[in-house]
């Protein structure tokens, strides 16, 4: 099986006549992690939702291997971790996990402590933090070829952040992953390359100093 | 959605079995009830949040609605047929 490539080009998104996204190009190959950075309200989440297919843009061109796709989630090609909880609360976790998890990662996922502890319970029985951890893991281990992670490190402890980063690195060997988060130092650490959204347009980030040049940060945090 | 379908089926049966409305009219009411529940889920934020799970799991939302409503309509048809048959027998004997 060859390496698939997801390309998103010429996205135009307007709210009330205000252009949010207008000059967008981002691509992602299986085998890499692409970091997506940008200030609050710049359109990062909107861009991910447009790629996934849950938000309609005025114009967009999205393709996998140069074959246009209308919605990323069709045929399970793209999975998306939204910022909010997304699991149906009244269903048993094992019943929710089986259709979603990639069989090649099933043993790893099912041996994870959060799944082992709660697989026989309903999602409603988990605490907010546990539910978020489970939802993030289910998305990273999902069957899709491309995974979009919207703020996976927000409200997550440092130990869990390191664990997620390790799992993302492992899964990115066979999947393409686009990840966005305000903890830019985690994105710098994790991503193979980075893209910044500023003024509705994407800018390729060659070095971390470019983030300063584009006004995203005033100085880089020592890690 | 399951409870909504059950309640609307019972309501339709309540008016259909004594003959206040015919079966075709009761199906029209069922159709309207499907529109109401789809509209409610579209507007109700907590319901459409879970759409992300079904999409991630590879279940198209349109198909889920179609299969659910088709199953409900068939179940309603069977219940109405059996009930009408039973009422007919009770009337005869």
Interface residues (C-beta under 8 A of the other chain):
Chain A: X52 X53 X54 X73 X74 X75 X76 X79 X80 X82 X84 X85 X86 X87 X88 X96 X99 X100 X138 X139 X142 X143 X144
Chain B: X49 X50 X51 X52 X53 X55 X56 X57 X58 X59 X60
